Amino acid sequence: MKPITLFLLLSAWIYGGIPNTRQLMVVTSSSWSASSGTLQRYEKRGGKWVKTGRRISVKLGRKGLGWGRGLHTIPKGAHPIKREGDGKGVAGIFRLKNAFGYYPFKAKYPYRVYKATDHCVDDTHSRYYNRIVDSKHVQHDYRSFEHMRFAKNYYKYGIVVDHNAFGTAKAKRGAGSCIFLHIKSRPTAGCTVMSEAQIKTIIRWLDPAKHPLLVQGPKKIVGGLLKQVGLVR
C-alpha cells in the first residue's frame, strides 16, 4: 500500500489548539444529507501518513451531518449547523475523550466502565447538559438523558467525541450533545456507528500519546478540514 504523504501547510496560529496528531480517523459521506459513509484510519510514521487498516462502512445521523463545535473553523454563513434533536451527526475536527463500555477492556486509551445509573444528559435546561453523570450522586434537574448502559449492546463499546465542549460548563445549549462512536447497524440520532469488532479494533489502536483526532464531513469539505488540521495530500 502506497503511503499518503501529507505536507504541513499552516502555521500553528492558524489552526490554534489543534494538537500535533499522529493518528487520524477520517469519516467521509457523499453529501450533507447522506446517513452513511466510510471511515479510514491514518497514522504518521517517519514523517509520512499511511493508511491503517481497511476502510470500513459506517452509519451516521439519520438526517445526515451538520457543522459541529470542535477544533475547526466553521465558514461564515455555513449550513447546516448541528442542533439538539435534529437527527444529524457532526461535521468538523474533534478530539476524542475517553473510550467506554459495559465491561473492562485492555487498551492504551483512557477507558471507563459505565453503569446503568450513568446518564448522558441532553436536556438543554440542565446544569449537566452534554455531560455524563452518575444519577445517584447529582441533583436530578434533567428530564431527558441517555442511559450509558442498557439491555442492548449499542454502548457495549464506544468512544466519546469532544463535540460542543463535552463534559464542561462551556457547552452551548442546544448545539447538540452526547455524540459518540459506538455499535449499531443503522443510522442514529447523531452518532457515528459500526460493528462491535470494528469499534474494538479502533479502541485498541488509539494511543493518547499520538493525540488522535476525528475528521468527519461530506467529501466536499473534508479536504478543507484537513487543511485546518495543517495537513493536505
N, CA, C and O of each residue as an XYZ file, in Angstrom:
932
protein
N       0.845     -1.189      0.000
C       0.000      0.000      0.000
C       0.886      1.247      0.000
O       1.773      1.373      0.845
N       0.656      2.164     -0.935
C       1.471      3.358     -1.005
C       1.115      4.313      0.127
O      -0.062      4.474      0.451
N       2.127      4.954      0.738
C       1.832      5.933      1.784
C       1.181      7.172      1.203
O       1.471      7.570      0.075
N       0.306      7.776      1.978
C      -0.309      9.031      1.586
C       0.454     10.129      2.292
O       0.335     10.282      3.508
N       1.240     10.899      1.545
C       2.090     11.925      2.134
C       1.300     13.216      2.289
O       0.699     13.715      1.337
N       1.314     13.738      3.493
C       0.586     14.960      3.795
C       1.581     16.024      4.252
O       2.347     15.784      5.186
N       1.585     17.185      3.616
C       2.562     18.229      3.904
C       1.966     19.292      4.819
O       0.810     19.687      4.670
N       2.783     19.746      5.768
C       2.367     20.794      6.692
C       2.269     22.119      5.947
O       3.253     22.575      5.365
N       1.081     22.748      5.960
C       0.873     24.000      5.231
C       0.642     25.199      6.138
O       1.071     26.308      5.820
N      -0.015     24.992      7.236
C      -0.464     26.131      8.022
C       0.344     26.278      9.296
O       0.724     25.280      9.909
N       0.605     27.484      9.693
C       1.312     27.756     10.944
C       0.393     27.474     12.115
O      -0.829     27.470     11.972
N       0.988     27.238     13.276
C       0.199     26.837     14.443
C      -0.851     27.877     14.816
O      -1.925     27.529     15.305
N      -0.548     29.138     14.589
C      -1.530     30.154     14.981
C      -2.784     30.098     14.137
O      -3.840     30.546     14.584
N      -2.702     29.562     12.930
C      -3.869     29.498     12.060
C      -4.869     28.473     12.583
O      -6.076     28.713     12.597
N      -4.347     27.328     13.011
C      -5.246     26.275     13.495
C      -5.101     26.110     14.997
O      -5.069     24.995     15.518
N      -5.013     27.250     15.686
C      -4.761     27.274     17.123
C      -5.543     26.234     17.891
O      -6.756     26.108     17.721
N      -4.854     25.488     18.733
C      -5.491     24.499     19.583
C      -5.517     23.111     19.008
O      -5.775     22.161     19.747
N      -5.263     22.941     17.731
C      -5.258     21.609     17.144
C      -3.926     20.947     17.462
O      -2.879     21.488     17.107
N      -3.935     19.796     18.116
C      -2.682     19.154     18.530
C      -1.919     18.561     17.349
O      -2.470     18.364     16.266
N      -0.656     18.288     17.582
C       0.185     17.658     16.567
C      -0.137     16.166     16.539
O       0.578     15.347     17.116
N      -1.219     15.839     15.861
C      -1.698     14.462     15.864
C      -0.826     13.543     15.025
O      -0.236     13.955     14.026
N      -0.758     12.280     15.455
C      -0.117     11.231     14.662
C      -1.084     10.077     14.396
O      -0.698      9.036     13.864
N      -2.347     10.281     14.776
C      -3.408      9.333     14.463
C      -4.629     10.123     14.019
O      -5.011     11.110     14.648
N      -5.222      9.682     12.947
C      -6.345     10.398     12.379
C      -7.393      9.406     11.907
O      -7.067      8.412     11.258
N      -8.642      9.673     12.229
C      -9.775      8.944     11.651
C     -10.527      9.901     10.752
O     -10.958     10.966     11.194
N     -10.687      9.531      9.496
C     -11.370     10.387      8.536
C     -12.660      9.692      8.101
O     -12.626      8.630      7.481
N     -13.795     10.305      8.434
C     -15.103      9.791      8.036
C     -15.638     10.687      6.928
O     -15.742     11.902      7.094
N     -15.973     10.083      5.811
C     -16.428     10.831      4.636
C     -17.786     10.314      4.183
O     -17.997      9.107      4.058
N     -18.700     11.241      3.941
C     -20.009     10.881      3.377
C     -20.138     11.523      2.000
O     -19.346     12.395      1.642
N     -21.125     11.096      1.238
C     -21.291     11.610     -0.122
C     -21.915     12.996     -0.157
O     -21.699     13.743     -1.112
N     -22.692     13.356      0.876
C     -23.390     14.643      0.893
C     -23.799     14.977      2.318
O     -23.675     14.145      3.216
N     -24.282     16.188      2.524
C     -24.740     16.596      3.853
C     -25.924     15.751      4.327
O     -26.092     15.546      5.529
N     -26.727     15.270      3.416
C     -27.937     14.532      3.806
C     -27.724     13.024      3.898
O     -28.616     12.307      4.351
N     -26.564     12.530      3.480
C     -26.310     11.090      3.497
C     -26.237     10.568      4.925
O     -25.639     11.204      5.793
N     -26.839      9.423      5.167
C     -26.848      8.828      6.507
C     -25.840      7.690      6.645
O     -25.879      6.940      7.621
N     -24.949      7.561      5.683
C     -23.888      6.554      5.756
C     -22.614      7.137      5.156
O     -22.648      8.142      4.445
N     -21.495      6.492      5.452
C     -20.215      6.959      4.934
C     -19.156      5.899      5.128
O     -19.461      4.734      5.385
N     -17.903      6.317      5.002
C     -16.778      5.403      5.213
C     -15.804      6.009      6.196
O     -15.680      7.229      6.309
N     -15.112      5.130      6.909
C     -14.098      5.551      7.877
C     -12.769      4.929      7.482
O     -12.676      3.722      7.263
N     -11.729      5.778      7.393
C     -10.376      5.310      7.130
C      -9.452      5.860      8.207
O      -9.476      7.051      8.519
N      -8.647      4.980      8.764
C      -7.655      5.397      9.764
C      -6.321      5.705      9.083
O      -5.961      5.083      8.083
N      -5.595      6.678      9.645
C      -4.260      7.038      9.184
C      -3.338      7.173     10.392
O      -3.765      7.537     11.487
N      -2.074      6.871     10.162
C      -1.080      7.029     11.224
C       0.192      7.618     10.628
O       0.614      7.251      9.532
N       0.793      8.540     11.377
C       2.015      9.194     10.906
C       3.221      8.364     11.319
O       3.450      8.118     12.503
N       3.987      7.936     10.317
C       5.166      7.104     10.556
C       6.338      7.664      9.769
O       6.280      7.764      8.544
N       7.403      8.030     10.474
C       8.580      8.571      9.810
C       8.301      9.824      9.021
O       8.904     10.042      7.969
N       7.402     10.650      9.506
C       7.066     11.897      8.839
C       6.056     11.769      7.720
O       5.689     12.772      7.108
N       5.595     10.554      7.437
C       4.610     10.346      6.374
C       3.346      9.716      6.948
O       3.384      8.955      7.915
N       2.234     10.059      6.323
C       0.963      9.484      6.727
C       0.652      8.263      5.876
O       0.737      8.307      4.649
N       0.291      7.176      6.540
C      -0.055      5.945      5.844
C      -1.426      5.462      6.310
O      -1.834      5.699      7.447
N      -2.119      4.784      5.410
C      -3.393      4.188      5.776
C      -3.165      3.061      6.770
O      -2.203      2.302      6.657
N      -4.056      2.963      7.739
C      -4.001      1.896      8.727
C      -5.310      1.115      8.666
O      -6.382      1.696      8.833
N      -5.237     -0.167      8.434
C      -6.441     -0.979      8.362
C      -7.268     -0.699      7.126
O      -6.946      0.176      6.323
N      -8.333     -1.456      6.991
C      -9.222     -1.308      5.842
C     -10.216     -0.182      6.060
O     -10.569      0.145      7.193
N     -10.656      0.402      4.966
C     -11.751      1.355      5.028
C     -13.013      0.601      5.410
O     -13.285     -0.468      4.864
N     -13.784      1.144      6.340
C     -14.998      0.462      6.785
C     -16.224      1.331      6.520
O     -16.127      2.554      6.428
N     -17.356      0.690      6.401
C     -18.623      1.398      6.230
C     -19.193      1.749      7.590
O     -19.167      0.933      8.512
N     -19.708      2.966      7.715
C     -20.310      3.417      8.968
C     -21.669      4.041      8.669
O     -21.958      4.434      7.539
N     -22.488      4.121      9.703
C     -23.754      4.839      9.625
C     -23.614      6.138     10.418
O     -22.876      6.211     11.400
N     -24.340      7.158      9.966
C     -24.260      8.483     10.566
C     -25.636      8.867     11.105
O     -26.488      8.001     11.303
N     -25.854     10.149     11.339
C     -27.173     10.610     11.749
C     -28.202     10.319     10.666
O     -27.890     10.367      9.477
N     -29.411     10.021     11.072
C     -30.440      9.655     10.097
C     -30.777     10.812      9.154
O     -31.318     10.589      8.071
N     -30.460     12.042      9.557
C     -30.675     13.208      8.694
C     -29.349     13.727      8.123
O     -29.279     14.845      7.613
N     -28.297     12.899      8.217
C     -27.022     13.302      7.653
C     -26.118     13.988      8.660
O     -26.031     13.559      9.810
N     -25.440     15.058      8.234
C     -24.460     15.761      9.057
C     -24.758     17.255      9.108
O     -25.394     17.807      8.210
N     -24.292     17.895     10.170
C     -24.330     19.349     10.294
C     -23.041     19.802     10.958
O     -22.415     19.029     11.684
N     -22.639     21.029     10.725
C     -21.414     21.531     11.338
C     -21.511     21.446     12.862
O     -22.442     21.983     13.463
N     -20.546     20.769     13.476
C     -20.482     20.672     14.920
C     -19.531     21.705     15.499
O     -18.973     22.532     14.778
N     -19.355     21.643     16.812
C     -18.463     22.566     17.512
C     -17.246     21.788     17.994
O     -17.336     20.972     18.912
N     -16.099     22.055     17.357
C     -14.873     21.338     17.700
C     -13.655     22.219     17.532
O     -13.652     23.364     17.984
N     -12.610     21.698     16.883
C     -11.358     22.420     16.708
C     -11.303     23.201     15.397
O     -10.397     24.011     15.197
N     -12.242     22.971     14.524
C     -12.242     23.565     13.201
C     -12.829     24.974     13.203
O     -13.418     25.430     14.183
N     -12.644     25.636     12.077
C     -13.287     26.916     11.824
C     -14.533     26.673     10.984
O     -14.452     26.079      9.909
N     -15.681     27.129     11.466
C     -16.923     26.991     10.702
C     -17.024     28.173      9.738
O     -16.959     29.324     10.170
N     -17.179     27.909      8.453
C     -17.266     29.011      7.485
C     -18.423     29.958      7.802
O     -19.463     29.542      8.312
N     -18.222     31.227      7.492
C     -19.272     32.219      7.705
C     -20.492     31.857      6.873
O     -20.381     31.568      5.681
N     -21.646     31.877      7.507
C     -22.889     31.558      6.814
C     -23.074     30.087      6.505
O     -23.921     29.722      5.689
N     -22.286     29.237      7.154
C     -22.339     27.803      6.868
C     -23.709     27.221      7.202
O     -24.410     27.695      8.096
N     -24.059     26.195      6.466
C     -25.321     25.473      6.673
C     -25.135     24.048      6.142
O     -24.504     23.859      5.103
N     -25.671     23.051      6.837
C     -26.448     23.097      8.082
C     -25.547     23.113      9.316
O     -24.385     22.712      9.261
N     -26.100     23.577     10.411
C     -25.425     23.602     11.710
C     -26.101     22.579     12.615
O     -27.329     22.508     12.663
N     -25.317     21.797     13.322
C     -25.870     20.798     14.246
C     -26.679     21.463     15.357
O     -26.228     22.416     15.991
N     -27.881     20.938     15.574
C     -28.749     21.402     16.664
C     -29.246     20.198     17.460
O     -29.302     19.080     16.947
N     -29.598     20.436     18.695
C     -30.126     19.364     19.540
C     -31.393     18.780     18.930
O     -32.324     19.510     18.592
N     -31.419     17.447     18.790
C     -32.612     16.757     18.341
C     -32.874     16.800     16.854
O     -33.961     16.421     16.418
N     -31.896     17.257     16.038
C     -32.147     17.373     14.601
C     -31.851     16.099     13.822
O     -32.075     16.052     12.612
N     -31.352     15.065     14.492
C     -31.068     13.808     13.816
C     -29.828     13.834     12.950
O     -29.638     12.955     12.111
N     -28.977     14.838     13.144
C     -27.748     14.956     12.357
C     -26.523     14.599     13.184
O     -26.461     14.865     14.384
N     -25.538     13.983     12.507
C     -24.232     13.803     13.106
C     -23.454     15.104     12.999
O     -23.985     16.113     12.535
N     -22.191     15.081     13.428
C     -21.409     16.315     13.455
C     -20.292     16.283     12.425
O     -19.595     15.278     12.282
N     -20.126     17.391     11.706
C     -19.038     17.564     10.758
C     -18.006     18.500     11.371
O     -18.348     19.471     12.047
N     -16.729     18.188     11.122
C     -15.670     19.041     11.640
C     -14.473     18.238     12.101
O     -14.273     17.097     11.686
N     -13.680     18.851     12.966
C     -12.472     18.237     13.529
C     -12.657     18.158     15.033
O     -12.949     19.164     15.679
N     -12.489     16.968     15.594
C     -12.812     16.768     17.002
C     -11.748     15.946     17.719
O     -11.237     14.962     17.185
N     -11.428     16.364     18.923
C     -10.665     15.499     19.809
C     -11.554     14.338     20.238
O     -12.777     14.397     20.105
N     -10.938     13.298     20.745
C     -11.668     12.173     21.311
C     -11.453     12.178     22.815
O     -10.327     12.338     23.286
N     -12.514     12.005     23.556
C     -12.399     11.893     25.012
C     -12.102     10.433     25.333
O     -11.325      9.794     24.622
N     -12.701      9.897     26.384
C     -12.437      8.522     26.776
C     -13.207      7.516     25.940
O     -14.264      7.827     25.392
N     -12.670      6.311     25.849
C     -13.430      5.163     25.361
C     -14.264      4.642     26.533
O     -14.021      5.009     27.683
N     -15.245      3.788     26.240
C     -16.103      3.304     27.324
C     -16.734      1.978     26.943
O     -16.652      1.533     25.798
N     -17.364      1.359     27.927
C     -18.066      0.111     27.669
C     -18.758     -0.411     28.899
O     -18.770      0.226     29.952
N     -19.340     -1.593     28.742
C     -20.054     -2.232     29.841
C     -19.118     -3.053     30.717
O     -19.443     -3.356     31.866
N     -17.945     -3.417     30.171
C     -17.023     -4.297     30.876
C     -15.598     -3.753     30.753
O     -15.323     -2.962     29.851
N     -14.697     -4.159     31.634
C     -13.294     -3.748     31.499
C     -12.731     -4.176     30.144
O     -13.138     -5.191     29.578
N     -11.793     -3.386     29.642
C     -11.228     -3.628     28.314
C      -9.789     -3.145     28.329
O      -9.508     -2.021     28.747
N      -8.880     -3.991     27.874
C      -7.470     -3.641     27.887
C      -7.142     -2.750     26.705
O      -7.263     -3.166     25.553
N      -6.727     -1.526     26.990
C      -6.410     -0.566     25.933
C      -5.473      0.499     26.486
O      -5.452      0.754     27.690
N      -4.691      1.122     25.591
C      -3.841      2.246     25.990
C      -4.681      3.479     26.298
O      -4.359      4.267     27.187
N      -5.765      3.625     25.542
C      -6.559      4.836     25.635
C      -7.379      4.840     26.923
O      -7.822      3.783     27.371
N      -7.588      6.010     27.523
C      -8.436      6.072     28.725
C      -9.777      5.404     28.473
O     -10.430      5.668     27.464
N     -10.183      4.541     29.388
C     -11.369      3.713     29.192
C     -12.160      3.677     30.492
O     -11.591      3.482     31.566
N     -13.463      3.862     30.393
C     -14.322      3.855     31.574
C     -15.437      2.825     31.417
O     -16.000      2.656     30.335
N     -15.738      2.153     32.499
C     -16.875      1.227     32.528
C     -18.066      1.999     33.090
O     -18.021      2.491     34.217
N     -19.126      2.100     32.297
C     -20.306      2.822     32.744
C     -21.368      1.868     33.287
O     -21.443      0.699     32.909
N     -22.191      2.417     34.192
C     -23.244      1.675     34.865
C     -24.608      2.150     34.374
O     -24.714      3.163     33.683
N     -25.629      1.417     34.734
C     -26.990      1.789     34.339
C     -27.389      3.140     34.931
O     -28.241      3.833     34.375
N     -26.785      3.513     36.040
C     -27.118      4.797     36.665
C     -26.354      5.970     36.059
O     -26.606      7.121     36.414
N     -25.425      5.690     35.148
C     -24.696      6.764     34.466
C     -25.545      7.278     33.312
O     -25.979      6.505     32.458
N     -25.774      8.570     33.291
C     -26.626      9.190     32.283
C     -25.838     10.233     31.498
O     -25.039     10.978     32.066
N     -26.070     10.278     30.186
C     -25.562     11.398     29.387
C     -26.738     12.353     29.196
O     -27.759     11.990     28.612
N     -26.584     13.551     29.686
C     -27.709     14.489     29.765
C     -27.829     15.302     28.483
O     -26.883     15.976     28.075
N     -29.008     15.233     27.845
C     -29.263     16.030     26.645
C     -30.384     17.049     26.844
O     -30.899     17.620     25.883
N     -30.750     17.265     28.097
C     -31.755     18.264     28.443
C     -31.074     19.635     28.457
O     -30.186     19.880     29.275
N     -31.487     20.522     27.558
C     -30.816     21.818     27.436
C     -31.011     22.716     28.655
O     -30.297     23.707     28.807
N     -31.958     22.387     29.519
C     -32.213     23.199     30.707
C     -31.391     22.747     31.917
O     -31.399     23.410     32.954
N     -30.693     21.639     31.790
C     -29.951     21.085     32.923
C     -28.558     21.689     33.043
O     -27.923     22.034     32.046
N     -28.100     21.806     34.278
C     -26.721     22.251     34.512
C     -25.724     21.202     34.023
O     -24.538     21.496     33.869
N     -26.200     19.981     33.778
C     -25.324     18.881     33.355
C     -25.410     18.609     31.851
O     -24.985     17.553     31.383
N     -25.950     19.545     31.112
C     -26.097     19.378     29.662
C     -24.774     18.967     29.015
O     -23.733     19.577     29.261
N     -24.833     17.917     28.179
C     -23.681     17.384     27.454
C     -22.599     16.848     28.394
O     -21.404     16.969     28.124
N     -23.037     16.262     29.487
C     -22.113     15.609     30.425
C     -22.643     14.228     30.778
O     -23.847     13.975     30.715
N     -21.734     13.344     31.147
C     -22.107     12.038     31.700
C     -21.981     12.132     33.210
O     -20.920     12.468     33.736
N     -23.066     11.834     33.900
C     -23.095     11.935     35.360
C     -23.653     10.652     35.948
O     -24.406      9.931     35.293
N     -23.278     10.374     37.190
C     -23.877      9.266     37.933
C     -25.127      9.811     38.597
O     -25.042     10.641     39.503
N     -26.274      9.355     38.156
C     -27.548      9.904     38.625
C     -27.762      9.734     40.121
O     -28.602     10.414     40.710
N     -27.010      8.833     40.738
C     -27.144      8.618     42.176
C     -26.459      9.717     42.979
O     -26.695      9.856     44.179
N     -25.612     10.494     42.316
C     -24.788     11.444     43.060
C     -24.917     12.886     42.595
O     -24.093     13.727     42.954
N     -25.948     13.185     41.795
C     -26.157     14.564     41.361
C     -27.609     14.947     41.584
O     -28.480     14.092     41.739
N     -27.850     16.257     41.596
C     -29.222     16.744     41.673
C     -29.912     16.442     40.354
O     -29.410     16.817     39.294
N     -31.040     15.777     40.402
C     -31.712     15.307     39.192
C     -32.536     16.449     38.591
O     -33.756     16.497     38.749
N     -31.847     17.374     37.895
C     -32.534     18.539     37.328
C     -32.820     18.367     35.831
O     -33.080     19.351     35.139
N     -32.776     17.144     35.332
C     -32.974     16.906     33.902
C     -34.082     15.883     33.675
O     -34.316     14.997     34.497
N     -34.753     16.031     32.539
C     -35.822     15.115     32.157
C     -35.418     14.220     30.990
O     -35.984     13.142     30.804
N     -34.448     14.663     30.212
C     -34.043     13.922     29.026
C     -32.584     13.514     29.146
O     -31.718     14.328     29.466
N     -32.326     12.229     28.882
C     -30.963     11.714     29.031
C     -30.865     10.365     28.334
O     -31.871      9.777     27.936
N     -29.629      9.885     28.194
C     -29.372      8.553     27.654
C     -28.732      7.692     28.729
O     -27.790      8.123     29.394
N     -29.237      6.476     28.904
C     -28.574      5.511     29.771
C     -27.264      5.084     29.106
O     -27.253      4.752     27.920
N     -26.187      5.089     29.844
C     -24.903      4.667     29.296
C     -24.706      3.155     29.366
O     -23.734      2.615     28.836
N     -25.635      2.492     30.022
C     -25.648      1.028     29.990
C     -27.101      0.567     30.034
O     -27.857      0.937     30.932
N     -27.478     -0.247     29.052
C     -28.847     -0.755     28.997
C     -28.836     -2.107     28.298
O     -27.771     -2.613     27.942
N     -30.002     -2.691     28.101
C     -30.077     -4.084     27.651
C     -29.439     -4.307     26.280
O     -28.817     -5.345     26.056
N     -29.582     -3.361     25.370
C     -28.997     -3.530     24.041
C     -27.497     -3.267     24.076
O     -26.979     -2.672     25.020
N     -26.809     -3.722     23.029
C     -25.347     -3.640     23.045
C     -24.808     -2.351     22.438
O     -23.601     -2.241     22.217
N     -25.662     -1.379     22.163
C     -25.229     -0.177     21.448
C     -24.032      0.509     22.106
O     -23.130      0.985     21.417
N     -24.024      0.558     23.424
C     -22.927      1.207     24.140
C     -22.010      0.196     24.829
O     -21.275      0.538     25.756
N     -22.063     -1.029     24.371
C     -21.186     -2.052     24.942
C     -19.728     -1.641     24.807
O     -18.910     -1.902     25.689
N     -19.409     -0.983     23.667
C     -18.104     -0.352     23.473
C     -18.331      0.932     22.690
O     -19.154      0.975     21.776
N     -17.596      1.978     23.053
C     -17.756      3.241     22.346
C     -16.648      4.219     22.684
O     -15.766      3.933     23.493
N     -16.711      5.377     22.048
C     -15.732      6.451     22.250
C     -16.495      7.768     22.293
O     -17.366      8.009     21.457
N     -16.177      8.613     23.253
C     -16.808      9.923     23.366
C     -16.125     10.898     22.410
O     -14.902     11.030     22.415
N     -16.923     11.577     21.591
C     -16.414     12.623     20.691
C     -16.528     13.969     21.412
O     -17.578     14.303     21.962
N     -15.443     14.729     21.401
C     -15.436     16.016     22.116
C     -16.089     17.101     21.258
O     -15.434     18.028     20.781
N     -17.382     16.953     21.083
C     -18.201     17.951     20.384
C     -18.864     18.850     21.412
O     -19.352     18.383     22.441
N     -18.877     20.149     21.123
C     -19.587     21.113     21.959
C     -19.087     21.096     23.404
O     -19.874     21.036     24.349
N     -17.757     21.151     23.556
C     -17.130     21.235     24.882
C     -17.681     20.168     25.826
O     -18.114     20.467     26.939
N     -17.656     18.924     25.361
C     -18.239     17.818     26.119
C     -17.696     17.780     27.543
O     -16.494     17.915     27.771
N     -18.604     17.593     28.489
C     -18.214     17.407     29.882
C     -17.881     18.679     30.636
O     -17.412     18.612     31.772
N     -18.112     19.843     30.029
C     -17.765     21.104     30.691
C     -18.956     22.056     30.697
O     -19.961     21.837     30.020
N     -18.814     23.096     31.466
C     -19.863     24.114     31.546
C     -19.857     25.019     30.314
O     -20.739     25.867     30.174
N     -18.874     24.853     29.414
C     -18.789     25.690     28.213
C     -19.673     25.189     27.076
O     -19.756     25.829     26.027
N     -20.322     24.067     27.271
C     -21.197     23.537     26.217
C     -22.292     24.549     25.882
O     -22.931     25.102     26.777
N     -22.500     24.784     24.601
C     -23.532     25.719     24.150
C     -24.874     25.016     24.151
O     -25.041     23.982     23.505
N     -25.834     25.576     24.877
C     -27.147     24.959     24.985
C     -27.795     24.848     23.605
O     -27.863     25.824     22.858
N     -28.267     23.650     23.284
C     -28.978     23.437     22.041
C     -28.109     23.153     20.833
O     -28.620     22.969     19.728
N     -26.778     23.115     21.033
C     -25.872     22.891     19.902
C     -25.572     21.415     19.669
O     -24.766     21.075     18.803
N     -26.213     20.542     20.432
C     -26.012     19.104     20.257
C     -25.201     18.504     21.381
O     -24.276     19.134     21.894
N     -25.545     17.289     21.764
C     -24.908     16.669     22.931
C     -24.789     15.162     22.749
O     -25.428     14.560     21.887
N     -23.945     14.576     23.597
C     -23.829     13.118     23.698
C     -23.526     12.478     22.344
O     -24.269     11.616     21.875
N     -22.432     12.906     21.726
C     -22.012     12.382     20.433
C     -20.923     11.329     20.655
O     -19.899     11.606     21.280
N     -21.153     10.136     20.142
C     -20.234      9.017     20.353
C     -19.940      8.294     19.041
O     -20.665      8.436     18.056
N     -18.863      7.521     19.054
C     -18.676      6.415     18.124
C     -19.106      5.180     18.897
O     -18.650      4.982     20.023
N     -19.968      4.343     18.333
C     -20.413      3.170     19.089
C     -20.951      2.097     18.147
O     -20.752      2.162     16.934
N     -21.627      1.122     18.717
C     -22.109     -0.045     17.966
C     -23.549      0.168     17.517
O     -24.418      0.499     18.324
N     -23.792     -0.023     16.239
C     -25.156     -0.043     15.715
C     -25.063     -0.331     14.230
O     -24.017     -0.122     13.617
N     -26.143     -0.804     13.655
C     -26.125     -1.165     12.231
C     -27.009     -0.270     11.384
O     -27.137     -0.494     10.180
N     -27.624      0.743     11.988
C     -28.467      1.638     11.212
C     -28.259      3.086     11.676
O     -27.698      3.310     12.750
N     -28.701      4.072     10.884
C     -28.490      5.477     11.233
C     -29.042      5.838     12.608
O     -29.923      5.164     13.144
N     -28.500      6.918     13.160
C     -28.704      7.265     14.558
C     -29.300      8.659     14.718
O     -29.678      9.315     13.747
N     -29.371      9.085     15.972
C     -29.820     10.448     16.270
C     -28.683     11.454     16.108
O     -28.919     12.660     16.175
N     -27.454     10.979     15.896
C     -26.338     11.915     15.721
C     -24.960     11.306     15.879
O     -23.955     11.992     15.690
N     -24.895     10.029     16.221
C     -23.612      9.367     16.426
C     -23.126      8.690     15.143
O     -23.872      8.552     14.174
N     -21.859      8.272     15.160
C     -21.264      7.507     14.072
C     -21.101      6.075     14.566
O     -20.503      5.851     15.618
N     -21.628      5.097     13.817
C     -21.728      3.743     14.350
C     -21.191      2.706     13.379
O     -21.101      2.925     12.171
N     -20.835      1.557     13.969
C     -20.202      0.462     13.222
C     -20.416     -0.825     13.990
O     -21.187     -0.850     14.949
N     -19.743     -1.902     13.585
C     -19.890     -3.188     14.268
C     -19.069     -3.216     15.550
O     -18.186     -2.384     15.759
N     -19.376     -4.185     16.403
C     -18.617     -4.351     17.645
C     -17.140     -4.619     17.361
O     -16.269     -4.024     17.997
N     -16.855     -5.500     16.420
C     -15.459     -5.818     16.103
C     -14.708     -4.580     15.633
O     -13.545     -4.387     15.984
N     -15.368     -3.743     14.841
C     -14.712     -2.546     14.309
C     -14.420     -1.517     15.395
O     -13.334     -0.937     15.414
N     -15.372     -1.278     16.302
C     -15.124     -0.290     17.352
C     -14.053     -0.791     18.316
O     -13.260      0.007     18.816
N     -14.013     -2.089     18.587
C     -12.973     -2.637     19.459
C     -11.593     -2.500     18.818
O     -10.615     -2.213     19.508
N     -11.512     -2.703     17.513
C     -10.243     -2.525     16.810
C      -9.760     -1.085     16.931
O      -8.573     -0.843     17.149
N     -10.669     -0.132     16.791
C     -10.302      1.276     16.892
C      -9.842      1.623     18.304
O      -8.848      2.329     18.471
N     -10.548      1.138     19.314
C     -10.153      1.433     20.690
C      -8.755      0.887     20.986
O      -7.946      1.559     21.626
N      -8.477     -0.313     20.527
C      -7.137     -0.886     20.736
C      -6.059     -0.070     20.028
O      -4.931      0.034     20.510
N      -6.413      0.504     18.886
C      -5.456      1.262     18.071
C      -5.146      2.630     18.653
O      -4.026      3.118     18.504
N      -6.099      3.254     19.304
C      -5.922      4.612     19.800
C      -4.787      4.697     20.817
O      -4.667      3.863     21.714
N      -3.960      5.726     20.652
C      -2.819      5.954     21.538
C      -2.871      7.401     22.004
O      -2.729      8.306     21.182
N      -3.070      7.650     23.300
C      -3.189      9.039     23.768
C      -1.942      9.872     23.490
O      -2.036     11.091     23.348
N      -0.775      9.232     23.412
C       0.462      9.961     23.136
C       0.507     10.491     21.711
O       1.318     11.362     21.396
N      -0.377      9.960     20.830
C      -0.394     10.381     19.422
C      -1.526     11.372     19.123
O      -1.761     11.722     17.966
N      -2.217     11.816     20.163
C      -3.244     12.852     20.041
C      -4.231     12.580     18.892
O      -4.338     13.388     17.970
N      -4.938     11.470     18.940
C      -5.845     11.135     17.827
C      -6.966     12.139     17.657
O      -7.469     12.708     18.626
N      -7.348     12.345     16.401
C      -8.436     13.254     16.060
C      -9.418     12.553     15.134
O      -9.061     11.619     14.416
N     -10.653     13.017     15.164
C     -11.684     12.606     14.221
C     -11.944     13.760     13.263
O     -12.267     14.866     13.695
N     -11.806     13.509     11.969
C     -12.183     14.463     10.929
C     -13.383     13.854     10.216
O     -13.298     12.739      9.702
N     -14.491     14.570     10.181
C     -15.722     13.989      9.655
C     -16.504     15.019      8.850
O     -16.671     16.161      9.279
N     -16.982     14.601      7.675
C     -17.798     15.512      6.892
C     -18.088     14.967      5.512
O     -17.545     13.932      5.125
N     -18.947     15.656      4.758
C     -19.160     15.305      3.358
C     -17.857     15.471      2.583
O     -16.999     16.259      2.979
N     -17.701     14.736      1.484
C     -16.437     14.755      0.746
C     -16.081     16.140      0.241
O     -14.901     16.429      0.043
N     -17.069     17.011      0.025
C     -16.803     18.353     -0.489
C     -16.077     19.234      0.520
O     -15.484     20.239      0.129
N     -16.104     18.885      1.825
C     -15.431     19.732      2.818
C     -14.257     19.037      3.495
O     -13.492     19.692      4.204
N     -14.090     17.731      3.299
C     -13.043     17.005      4.029
C     -11.652     17.553      3.712
O     -10.820     17.679      4.610
N     -11.392     17.883      2.436
C     -10.100     18.447      2.088
C      -9.808     19.734      2.841
O      -8.687     19.949      3.302
N     -10.807     20.585      2.966
C     -10.648     21.828      3.710
C     -10.416     21.588      5.189
O      -9.657     22.317      5.828
N     -11.071     20.565      5.741
C     -10.857     20.232      7.146
C      -9.422     19.769      7.377
O      -8.804     20.121      8.383
N      -8.893     18.977      6.441
C      -7.511     18.515      6.570
C      -6.536     19.691      6.496
O      -5.481     19.658      7.129
N      -6.873     20.705      5.748
C      -6.031     21.909      5.722
C      -6.051     22.602      7.073
O      -5.026     23.111      7.527
N      -7.213     22.625      7.719
C      -7.298     23.242      9.037
C      -6.472     22.482     10.071
O      -5.949     23.075     11.014
N      -6.359     21.181      9.892
C      -5.500     20.396     10.776
C      -4.045     20.722     10.502
O      -3.177     20.480     11.341
N      -3.774     21.278      9.310
C      -2.420     21.594      8.930
C      -1.818     20.554      8.012
O      -0.605     20.530      7.805
N      -2.665     19.689      7.456
C      -2.174     18.589      6.627
C      -3.005     18.487      5.350
O      -4.231     18.585      5.388
N      -2.329     18.290      4.226
C      -3.027     18.045      2.962
C      -2.272     16.973      2.203
O      -1.121     16.669      2.515
N      -2.930     16.400      1.204
C      -2.274     15.360      0.394
C      -1.199     15.963     -0.476
O      -0.537     15.246     -1.226
